[in-house]
Amino acid sequence: MFLCSVLFPDGLQQTSIEVVAGSHHSAALTASGQVYCWGSNQHGQCGRPPDELTKDHSQQVLTTPQLIGGLLSNVRVTQLKTGWSHLLAITEDAHVFSWGRADYGQLGVGDDAVQQGFCREPTEITHVRDAKQVFK
């Protein structure tokens, strides 16, 4: 584990216990168990709906860390991993959540996400129980 400081949108510096980087995005896990993401949001990995009408990928870049909410709002994340354009989070109660690019089934959350091609909201991978660690 390492500690680093990231300047978050609220202007406060928070201690980050984990920082991960995907293909064109990064994310930080704070000491309080919150997840922030910035960079490319082409596949919803920064928690916003991707702009499917924008062909210019530079228009889908978020330069300010975005708090990942949804189902992660009321839980404490203890581990964060990222793939090329998706993320995985383990909560302190050993549940696994995923979001981001989904068109190859990499999120493990069902056919609806695969057909849509992305999932911007963290979604629980219900067929995984009591996870202790996630590897990429």
Stockholm file with secondary structure:
# STOCKHOLM 1.0

chainA/1-136         MFLCSVLFPDGLQQTSIEVVAGSHHSAALTASGQVYCWGSNQHGQCGRPPDELTKDHSQQVLTTPQLIGGLLSNVRVTQLKTGWSHLLAITEDAHVFSWGRADYGQLGVGDDAVQQGFCREPTEITHVRDAKQVFK
#=GR chainA/1-136 SS CCCEEEECTTSCEEEEEEEEECSSEEEEEETTSCEEEEEECTTSTTSSCCCTTCCCGGGGEEEEEEECCGGGTTSCEEEEEECSSEEEEEETTSCEEEEEECTTSTTCSCHHHHHHSEEEEEEECTTCCSCCCCCC
#=GC SS_cons         CCCEEEECTTSCEEEEEEEEECSSEEEEEETTSCEEEEEECTTSTTSSCCCTTCCCGGGGEEEEEEECCGGGTTSCEEEEEECSSEEEEEETTSCEEEEEECTTSTTCSCHHHHHHSEEEEEEECTTCCSCCCCCC
//
